[in-house]
């Protein structure tokens, strides 16, 4: 069983517990409906083999994962570090240079 399917079953058990503890008939009905929905999701996850399903899913075909990871986060981190360092340098007090007066 996939972790997603077990998560769905745990949520269904939690909803059943809430239904047993509820005092209002509306809340009991609502919790039972949530329990049924979670159990359906758990069944679907078991059939499909997990949360992501098979590669026949349109999202997998339309947006395939790249073969190589993007370098953008690394470059972004370097650039952010440079900007932070520049900002820190600009906050330091520099000695004021007195310019000669023109008489």
Buried (B, 14 or more C-beta within 10 A) or exposed (E): EBEBBEBBBEBBEBBBEBBEEBEEEEEBEBBBEBBEBBBEBBEBBBEBEEBEBEEEEEEEEEEEEEEEEEEEEEEEEEEEEEEEEEEEEEEEEEEEEEEEEEE
